[in-house]
Amino acid sequence: MSDDSPTQARERVEEVYRSESRHVLAMLIRLLGDFDAAEEALHEAFVAATEQSGGAGGSAHRG
């Protein structure tokens, strides 16, 4: 079990977002065939990851 604080967990999710979001978005666009739907799915997935990791999710990377 990890002793990570919510802040550390959120920082890790944000790091993954920065490094992988373009690849994930491209894959979602190919799968869904719709840029807007792919972008929304990407944001929802990372918000969920932030919330599940114990971070203060809800608004992470939403625009």
Secondary structure, DSSP 4 states (H G I P E B T S, - for coil): -----HHHHHHHHHHHHHHHHHHHHHHHHHHHS-HHHHHHHHHHHHHHHHHHTTS--SSTT--
